[in-house]
Amino acid sequence: MLCMNVVLPIPDDLAARLSANQGDLPRRALEALGLEEFRAGRLTLPELRRLLGFATRVELDGFLKSHGEYEDVTLEDLDQDLRDLETAGF
């Protein structure tokens, strides 16, 4: 799988402050981007899951709920979850 790396110019003092209490700034930036693109309708749930590297829909659901997003689960979603679990060896 090919991946694009994105470089964000953040002044050192701000980067240090943003990283100090909340930890992994690159991960937080990726999550913020993914969440915003999902909310804007430019990413689907499977695409968001892939972007954030979640192995299952349950992980993505927890992430979304922690950010105030609640999605209806369809039969297709559950079927995909089952396939994902089988692929992961569960």
Residue pairs with C-beta under 8 A, 6 or more apart in sequence:
8 29
10 18
10 25
15 25
18 25
18 28
19 25
22 28
30 51
30 52
31 52
31 63
34 43
34 48
34 51
34 52
35 48
35 67
35 69
37 43
37 48
38 44
38 45
38 48
38 69
39 69
43 51
45 57
45 60
45 71
45 77
46 80
48 60
49 57
49 59
49 60
52 60
52 63
54 60
54 63
55 84
55 88
56 81
56 84
56 85
56 88
57 73
57 77
57 80
57 81
57 84
58 81
61 71
61 73
64 70
64 71
